Amino acid sequence: MAEHGSDEPSSRTGSPDGEGRVSADRPLLHQRLAVRELIDTELSYLHMLRLCASDIRSRLQQLPQGDLDVLFSNIDDVIQVNSRFLHDLQETASREEEQVQLIGNLFLEFQEELERVYKVYCASYDQALLLVETYRKEPELQREVQSIIEAVVPQAGPSGLSFLLVIPLQRITKYPLLLQKILENTAPDASAYPVLQRAVSALQDVNTNINEYKRRKEVASKYTKVEQLTLRERLARLNTHTLSKKTTRLSQLLKQEAGLVPRTEDKEFDDLEERFHWVSLCVTEMKNNVAVYRDNLEAFLRFRPQEYDLDIPGGPVVQYCSLMRDLQLQAFPQFKQRLEGLVWQPLCSLAKALAGPQNLIKKRLDKLLDFERVEEKLLEVGSVTYEEQEARHTFQALNSLLVAELPQLNQLAVRWLGQILCTFVGLQRDLAQQALQMAEGSLAQLPHYHLSEPAFRKLVEDTLGQTGHQLRSFQENFEKVLPPPTTQPLLPGAERQVQALLSRYGPEKLYQVTSNVSGAGTLDLTLLRGQIVALLQNKDTKGNSSRWLVDTGGPL
């Protein structure tokens, strides 16, 4: 009994200490659970991404490649960044006492990379959903897609593709919440607390920037569409609101030109715009030059001298015809095909890619005029309408997007154009090498093979000059020995008929009969040598060119 009684006070005095320890350990326990939730959900999330990128995407081959690019966007970049993030996240477990602070620093370290990859994915999400909706309108295709997804990810359920596509959006928005849960269970005086505060704020900024980027992209996509409208279609789109906007913009522009209101100066954008127009001009010029080159190539390929009978037996002509035949059948068609695929089509794609930004830059000028007018009103009145505020935001979104992305676009376009030029030069070099290889066997059999290039060039020039001199001599001699055209004396009393024919048809239609013609058939004329006739048609009514239709100048 005594022992029991002595134990009793000790048990009563120990109870408050135990409760204090439990209540002190509770935040630490919740903190560790929050950290475990972050790591475990990151692992599951990355596993789901890899299923989408490998298993599901590889099985959806019945969809066009363009659709797959839109649906999965830059998921490979997301996987790459999150894989490194997860690896470093798991590494923090080895330093348990500093783990929370290391996690906060890790989010700060990956802040820019997470924003870079997720803003691209989120910006294309709406377009991906539109594709999903089009698949639902095709029951057979929808069943195929759904069966593939259910086989790989059964928990996707009837949502199918929509369930998978939204996962990255959900994950990036959940990071601030997971960090906030860790922060709430961290003592304010702990060294990790300010780090976690900065990490929560950084991830909130990431989501804000992603939403802003997505909004800018939506505004840009509205104005980058290049429509080829007829005059009737343009007039049909005019309404009171459109006319009012255009009139206001024109008025603002005229006031700026007259110096009544100041023009907004943006040196940074002006420099980017000038460089963009320079790049666009280079692309247009090269496209025009390559188009002319393709036309000349087509004309060259249609000319096939080796198929004509040159009436020169044996010798170098046979070798030349054989070589040209091989070039026409092999080298030139291959060159033409490579030119189309490696130069012309990429050049057309580049020109098409620049059309949207060109339209966007034009729209920016319209929106700038709206912005300047609203800014004037804001200074004068102090308030603007909701529509005017939206016009301000639209210009700011367009301007921010162009200033942010035009440098990259200019750089990529110049690099793309440079690669096309290098490819074009390479194709020319390959064609020359291929022609030389094909001609190697024939060259040794040609006369003058031993001559150097300058000596051969001089030989050709001398030969052409000598041949030209021979042709001119032949022409002069031919003109000397060629008998003059014979003329017959007019028949007595024919002067009046000749004058009538001359006034009616002119001298270019008059001919003189050189021998007597006896008419044997119906409508045939009997004509005497020396008689003048006018040619009406160099064939008869049945199309026979050996019988002409003429007028003798007699009465009708």
C-alpha positions in Angstrom: 0.0 0.0 0.0 2.8 2.3 0.9 4.5 1.7 -2.4 1.3 2.3 -4.2 0.7 5.5 -2.2 4.2 6.7 -2.9 3.7 6.2 -6.7 0.5 8.1 -6.9 1.9 11.6 -6.3 4.6 11.0 -8.8 2.1 10.1 -11.4 0.1 13.2 -10.7 3.1 15.5 -10.9 4.3 13.9 -14.1 1.1 14.4 -16.0 1.4 18.2 -16.7 5.0 17.8 -17.9 3.9 15.1 -20.4 1.1 17.2 -21.7 3.5 20.1 -22.2 5.9 18.0 -24.1 3.0 16.7 -26.3 1.7 20.2 -27.0 5.3 21.4 -27.8 5.9 18.5 -30.2 2.5 18.8 -32.0 3.6 21.7 -34.3 6.9 19.8 -35.1 4.9 16.7 -35.9 2.5 18.7 -38.2 5.5 20.3 -39.8 7.1 16.9 -40.6 3.7 15.7 -41.9 3.5 18.7 -44.2 7.1 18.1 -45.4 6.3 14.5 -46.0 3.1 15.5 -47.9 5.2 17.8 -50.1 7.7 15.1 -51.0 5.2 12.3 -51.4 2.8 14.3 -53.6 5.8 15.6 -55.7 6.8 12.0 -56.3 3.3 11.0 -57.3 3.0 14.1 -59.5 6.2 13.4 -61.4 5.2 9.8 -61.9 1.9 10.9 -63.5 3.7 13.4 -65.7 6.0 10.6 -67.0 3.0 8.4 -67.7 1.5 11.2 -69.8 4.8 11.9 -71.7 5.7 8.4 -72.4 2.9 5.8 -72.2 -0.1 7.9 -73.1 1.5 10.2 -75.7 3.1 7.3 -77.5 -0.2 5.4 -77.7 -2.1 8.4 -79.1 -0.5 8.1 -82.5 -3.8 8.2 -84.3 -3.9 11.9 -83.5 -2.0 14.4 -85.7 1.5 15.4 -84.5 0.2 19.0 -84.3 -2.5 18.0 -81.9 -0.1 16.1 -79.7 2.2 19.2 -79.5 -0.7 21.3 -78.3 -2.1 18.7 -75.9 1.2 18.0 -74.1 2.8 21.3 -74.9 6.2 21.6 -73.1 5.6 18.7 -70.7 9.1 17.4 -71.3 10.6 20.7 -70.0 8.3 20.5 -67.0 9.4 16.9 -66.3 13.1 17.9 -66.6 12.7 20.8 -64.1 10.6 18.8 -61.6 12.9 15.8 -61.8 15.8 17.9 -60.6 13.5 19.6 -58.0 12.4 16.3 -56.6 15.9 15.0 -56.4 17.1 18.0 -54.4 13.9 17.8 -52.3 14.7 14.2 -51.3 18.2 15.1 -50.5 17.0 17.5 -47.8 15.8 14.5 -45.8 19.5 13.6 -44.9 19.7 16.9 -42.9 16.6 16.7 -40.8 17.4 19.6 -38.5 17.9 22.0 -41.4 15.3 20.3 -43.8 12.7 23.0 -43.6 15.1 25.8 -44.3 16.7 23.9 -47.1 13.2 23.4 -48.6 12.5 27.1 -48.5 15.9 27.9 -50.2 15.2 25.2 -52.8 11.9 26.8 -53.8 13.7 30.2 -54.1 16.4 28.6 -56.2 13.9 27.0 -58.6 11.5 30.0 -58.7 12.6 31.3 -62.2 12.7 27.8 -63.7 9.3 26.8 -62.4 7.8 30.1 -63.8 9.5 29.7 -67.1 8.2 26.2 -67.9 4.8 26.4 -66.3 3.8 29.7 -67.9 4.3 28.1 -71.3 2.2 25.0 -70.3 -0.6 27.1 -68.7 -0.7 29.4 -71.7 -1.5 26.6 -74.1 -4.0 24.8 -71.7 -7.1 26.5 -73.1 -6.2 25.5 -76.6 -5.6 21.9 -75.5 -9.1 21.9 -73.9 -10.6 23.0 -77.3 -9.0 20.0 -78.9 -10.4 17.7 -76.2 -13.9 19.2 -77.0 -13.5 18.4 -80.7 -12.6 14.8 -79.9 -15.8 14.4 -77.9 -17.8 15.3 -81.0 -16.3 12.2 -82.7 -17.6 9.2 -80.7 -15.3 6.6 -82.2 -12.1 8.7 -81.7 -13.3 9.6 -78.1 -13.7 5.9 -77.2 -10.2 5.1 -78.5 -8.6 8.0 -76.5 -10.6 7.1 -73.4 -9.7 3.4 -73.5 -6.0 4.3 -73.8 -6.1 6.6 -70.8 -8.1 4.2 -68.7 -5.6 1.5 -69.4 -2.7 3.6 -68.2 -4.4 5.8 -65.6 -7.6 4.1 -64.3 -8.2 6.9 -61.7 -8.7 9.4 -64.6 -12.3 8.1 -64.9 -14.6 9.6 -67.5 -12.7 12.9 -67.5 -10.0 11.3 -69.5 -7.6 13.8 -71.1 -9.1 16.7 -69.2 -8.1 15.0 -65.9 -4.5 14.6 -67.0 -4.0 18.0 -68.7 -5.1 20.0 -65.6 -2.6 18.2 -63.3 0.4 20.6 -63.9 -1.9 23.6 -63.3 -3.1 22.2 -60.1 0.4 21.4 -58.9 1.9 24.9 -59.5 -1.0 26.5 -57.7 -0.7 24.1 -54.8 3.0 24.8 -54.0 2.2 28.1 -52.1 -0.4 26.2 -50.0 2.0 23.3 -49.1 4.7 25.9 -48.2 2.1 27.8 -46.1 1.2 24.7 -44.2 4.9 24.1 -43.3 5.3 27.8 -42.4 2.2 27.7 -40.1 3.9 24.9 -38.1 7.3 26.6 -37.9 8.1 28.7 -34.9 8.4 32.5 -35.7 11.7 32.7 -34.0 13.2 29.7 -36.0 15.9 30.5 -38.6 13.8 28.8 -41.3 10.8 31.1 -40.7 11.9 34.1 -42.8 13.2 31.8 -45.6 9.8 30.0 -45.7 8.0 33.4 -45.8 10.1 34.5 -48.8 9.4 31.1 -50.5 5.7 31.4 -50.0 5.7 34.9 -51.4 7.9 33.8 -54.3 5.6 31.0 -55.3 2.6 33.3 -55.1 4.4 35.7 -57.4 5.1 32.8 -59.8 1.4 32.1 -60.0 0.6 35.8 -60.4 3.1 36.1 -63.2 1.8 32.9 -64.9 -1.7 34.3 -64.9 -0.5 37.6 -66.3 1.5 35.8 -69.0 -1.6 33.7 -69.9 -3.7 36.9 -70.1 -1.1 38.5 -72.4 -1.1 35.4 -74.6 -4.9 35.5 -74.9 -4.8 39.1 -75.9 -2.0 38.4 -78.4 -3.8 35.4 -79.9 -6.8 37.6 -80.5 -4.8 40.0 -82.7 -2.2 37.7 -84.3 -4.7 36.1 -86.6 -4.1 37.2 -90.2 -7.4 37.2 -92.1 -7.7 37.6 -95.9 -11.0 39.5 -96.2 -12.6 40.8 -99.3 -13.8 44.4 -99.4 -17.4 43.2 -99.0 -16.5 41.3 -95.8 -14.6 44.3 -94.4 -17.5 46.5 -95.0 -19.9 44.0 -93.4 -17.8 44.2 -90.2 -18.2 47.9 -89.9 -20.6 49.1 -87.3 -21.1 52.3 -85.2 -18.8 51.1 -82.5 -16.0 50.3 -85.0 -16.4 53.6 -86.8 -16.3 55.5 -83.5 -13.0 53.8 -82.5 -11.4 54.4 -85.9 -12.5 58.0 -85.9 -11.1 58.6 -82.4 -7.8 57.0 -83.3 -7.5 59.0 -86.5 -8.3 62.2 -84.5 -5.6 61.3 -82.0 -3.1 60.6 -84.7 -3.8 63.9 -86.5 -3.4 65.8 -83.2 0.0 64.2 -82.7 1.1 65.0 -86.3 0.0 68.6 -85.8 2.0 68.7 -82.5 -1.1 69.5 -80.4 -0.5 66.5 -78.1 2.8 64.7 -77.3 3.6 61.3 -78.8 4.5 58.5 -76.5 8.2 57.6 -76.9 9.4 54.1 -76.3 13.0 53.8 -77.4 13.3 50.1 -76.3 10.3 49.0 -78.4 11.2 51.2 -81.4 14.6 49.6 -81.6 13.1 46.1 -81.4 10.5 47.0 -84.0 13.1 48.3 -86.4 15.2 45.2 -86.1 12.1 43.0 -86.5 11.2 44.8 -89.8 14.7 44.5 -91.0 14.6 40.7 -90.3 11.2 40.5 -92.1 12.5 42.3 -95.1 15.5 40.0 -95.3 13.1 37.0 -95.2 10.9 38.4 -97.9 13.8 39.2 -100.2 15.3 35.8 -99.8 11.9 34.2 -100.4 11.5 36.2 -103.6 15.0 35.3 -104.8 14.6 31.6 -104.1 11.2 31.7 -105.9 13.0 33.2 -109.0 15.7 30.6 -108.6 13.1 27.8 -108.6 11.5 29.1 -111.8 14.9 29.3 -113.5 15.7 25.8 -112.3 12.4 24.5 -113.8 13.2 26.2 -117.1 16.7 24.7 -117.1 15.3 21.2 -116.4 12.9 21.5 -119.3 15.8 22.1 -121.7 17.3 18.7 -122.6 19.8 19.0 -125.5 20.9 15.4 -125.1 17.6 14.2 -126.4 18.1 16.0 -129.8 19.9 14.6 -132.8 22.9 16.8 -133.0 24.1 15.1 -136.2 27.7 14.9 -134.8 28.8 11.3 -134.8 31.0 10.0 -131.9 33.6 12.0 -130.0 32.9 14.2 -127.1 29.3 14.7 -128.0 28.5 11.1 -127.0 30.2 11.7 -123.6 28.4 14.9 -123.1 25.0 13.4 -123.9 25.6 10.5 -121.5 26.7 12.8 -118.7 23.7 15.1 -119.2 21.3 12.2 -119.2 22.7 11.0 -115.9 22.5 14.5 -114.4 18.9 14.9 -115.6 17.9 11.5 -114.2 19.7 11.6 -110.8 21.6 14.7 -109.7 19.1 17.5 -110.8 15.9 15.8 -109.5 17.6 15.1 -106.1 18.8 18.7 -105.9 15.3 20.0 -106.7 13.8 17.7 -104.0 16.3 18.8 -101.4 15.9 22.4 -102.4 12.1 22.2 -101.8 12.4 20.4 -98.5 15.4 22.0 -96.9 15.2 25.6 -98.2 11.9 26.6 -99.8 9.5 25.0 -97.2 11.4 26.2 -94.2 11.6 29.7 -95.7 7.8 29.7 -96.3 7.3 28.5 -92.7 9.6 31.3 -91.4 7.7 34.0 -93.4 4.4 32.6 -92.1 5.7 32.6 -88.5 6.5 36.3 -88.9 3.1 37.3 -90.2 1.4 37.0 -86.7 3.9 39.3 -84.9 3.7 41.8 -87.8 0.0 42.0 -87.3 0.5 42.3 -83.6 2.8 45.2 -84.0 0.3 47.0 -86.2 -2.4 46.4 -83.6 -0.1 47.8 -80.9 -0.2 51.1 -82.7 -4.0 51.2 -82.6 -4.0 50.3 -79.0 -1.3 52.9 -78.2 -3.6 55.6 -79.6 -6.4 54.3 -77.4 -4.0 54.2 -74.4 -2.8 57.8 -75.0 -6.4 59.1 -75.3 -7.4 57.3 -72.1 -4.3 58.7 -70.3 -5.3 62.2 -71.3 -8.8 61.7 -70.0 -7.4 60.3 -66.8 -5.3 63.4 -66.2 -8.1 65.7 -67.0 -11.1 64.0 -65.3 -9.4 61.6 -62.9 -11.5 58.6 -63.8 -12.2 56.4 -66.8 -14.9 53.9 -67.7 -14.5 50.2 -67.5 -14.2 49.9 -71.2 -11.4 52.6 -71.2 -9.6 50.8 -68.4 -9.7 47.6 -70.4 -8.2 49.5 -73.4 -5.3 50.6 -71.1 -4.8 47.0 -69.9 -4.9 45.7 -73.4 -2.2 48.0 -74.6 0.0 47.3 -71.6 -0.4 43.6 -72.1 0.5 43.8 -75.8 3.4 46.1 -75.2 4.8 44.0 -72.3 4.5 40.8 -74.4 6.2 42.4 -77.4 9.1 43.9 -75.4 9.6 40.6 -73.6 9.4 38.3 -76.7 10.6 40.4 -79.7 14.3 40.0 -78.8 14.0 36.2 -78.7 11.9 36.2 -81.9 14.5 38.4 -83.7 17.3 36.2 -82.6 15.6 33.0 -83.6 14.5 34.4 -86.9 18.1 35.5 -87.8 19.4 32.2 -86.7 16.8 30.4 -88.7 17.5 32.5 -91.8 21.2 31.9 -91.4 20.7 28.2 -91.3 18.6 28.3 -94.5 21.3 30.3 -96.2 24.0 27.8 -95.1 21.8 24.9 -96.3 21.3 26.6 -99.7 25.0 27.0 -100.1 25.6 23.4 -99.0 23.1 22.1 -101.6 24.9 24.0 -104.3 28.2 22.6 -103.2 26.8 19.0 -103.0 25.4 19.4 -106.5 28.8 20.5 -107.9 30.6 17.6 -106.2 28.0 15.1 -107.4 28.3 16.4 -111.0 32.1 16.2 -110.8 31.9 12.6 -109.5 29.5 11.6 -112.2 31.7 13.3 -114.9 34.9 11.9 -113.6 34.8 8.9 -115.9 33.9 10.9 -118.9 36.3 13.8 -118.4 39.4 11.8 -119.2 38.0 10.9 -122.6 37.3 14.5 -123.5 39.9 16.4 -125.7 41.5 19.3 -123.7 41.2 17.3 -120.4 44.8 18.1 -119.7 44.3 21.8 -119.9 44.1 23.9 -116.7 41.0 25.9 -116.0 42.3 29.3 -117.2 43.7 27.7 -120.3 40.4 25.9 -121.0 38.5 29.1 -120.4 40.7 30.9 -122.9 40.3 28.1 -125.4 36.5 28.3 -125.1 36.5 32.1 -125.6 38.8 31.8 -128.6 36.6 29.0 -130.2 33.4 31.0 -129.6 35.0 34.1 -131.1 36.2 32.1 -134.2 32.8 30.5 -134.6 31.0 33.8 -134.4 33.3 35.3 -137.1 32.6 32.3 -139.3 28.8 32.8 -138.9 29.1 36.5 -139.8 31.2 35.6 -142.9 28.6 33.0 -143.9 25.8 35.5 -143.5 27.6 38.1 -145.6 28.4 35.6 -148.4 24.8 34.2 -148.3 23.4 37.7 -148.8 25.7 38.3 -151.8 24.8 35.1 -153.7 21.1 35.0 -152.8 19.2 36.0 -155.9 16.8 39.0 -155.6 13.1 38.2 -155.6 11.8 38.0 -159.1 9.1 40.5 -160.2 6.8 40.0 -163.2 5.6 42.9 -165.4 2.0 43.8 -164.8 -0.6 42.7 -167.2 -2.0 45.4 -169.5 -4.9 47.2 -167.9 -4.2 45.8 -164.4 -3.1 49.1 -162.8 -6.6 50.0 -161.8 -7.2 46.6 -160.1 -3.8 46.9 -158.3 -4.7 50.3 -157.0 -8.1 49.0 -155.7 -6.4 46.1 -153.9 -3.7 48.4 -152.5 -6.2 50.8 -151.1 -8.4 48.0 -149.7 -5.7 45.7 -148.2 -2.4 47.5 -148.1 0.9 46.4 -149.6 1.7 43.7 -147.1 -1.3 41.6 -148.3 -0.5 41.8 -152.1 1.2 38.9 -153.9 2.2 38.4 -157.6 1.5 35.2 -159.4 4.7 33.7 -160.7 3.2 31.1 -163.1 -0.1 30.5 -164.8 -2.8 28.8 -162.6 -5.7 26.9 -164.2 -8.8 26.5 -162.0 -10.0 22.9 -162.1 -12.5 22.8 -159.2 -15.4 24.6 -157.8 -14.5 28.2 -156.8 -11.0 27.8 -158.2 -9.6 30.8 -160.0 -7.7 30.9 -163.3 -4.8 33.3 -162.9 -2.2 34.5 -165.3 1.5 34.9 -164.6 2.2 38.4 -163.3 -1.3 39.0 -162.0 -1.6 40.8 -158.6 -3.9 39.2 -155.9 -4.6 40.1 -152.2 -4.3 37.3 -149.6 -7.5 36.9 -147.6 -6.6 33.6 -145.8 -3.7 31.2 -146.3 -6.1 28.2 -146.4 -9.5 27.5 -148.0 -12.8 27.1 -146.1 -12.0 23.5 -145.4 -8.7 24.2 -143.8 -6.5 23.1 -146.8 -3.3 25.2 -146.6 -2.4 24.3 -150.2 -5.3 26.4 -151.5 -5.4 30.1 -150.6 -8.4 32.4 -150.4 -7.6 35.5 -152.5 -9.1 38.6 -154.0 -8.2 39.5 -157.6 -9.7 43.0 -157.4 -12.5 42.2 -159.9 -16.2 42.9 -159.5 -18.0 40.9 -156.7 
